[in-house]
Amino acid sequence: MYSMLHSISGARGPKRILSAVFIKTLVLAAFVGGAVTAMPQKGAKSDGEIHDQVLIKLAGDQDVKGTGIEVAVKDGVVTLEGKVKTEKVKAKAERLAKKVRGVKSVVNKLAVGPR
């Protein structure tokens, strides 16, 4: 790699060494910069954490708890499935899920009717 960098720079003597060091630094910065941007954002929640928080939120609500709503999360998108007794409970479950930090959107597939 060292000889390749020398031939790329086209410089001779001390300038050639400085050019090689500069190019190596740029290459290293590109790799490190890519690794840093691939890391999760500080405070970002995983799908598993969002899933658990949505379940806790639903279980803590008098109208929604005990309805057996199934929760799935993929890339911050929450999907609610199952059957609830009223439109009010369906809408409330969606509102509660949207309040959880990290939720990007909610897909409400809840059916209304007798369980």
Summary of the structure (lengths in Angstrom):
residues: 115
radius of gyration: 26.5
end to end distance: 68.3
largest distance: 84.4
contacts: 295
relative contact order: 0.13
helix: 50%
strand: 18%
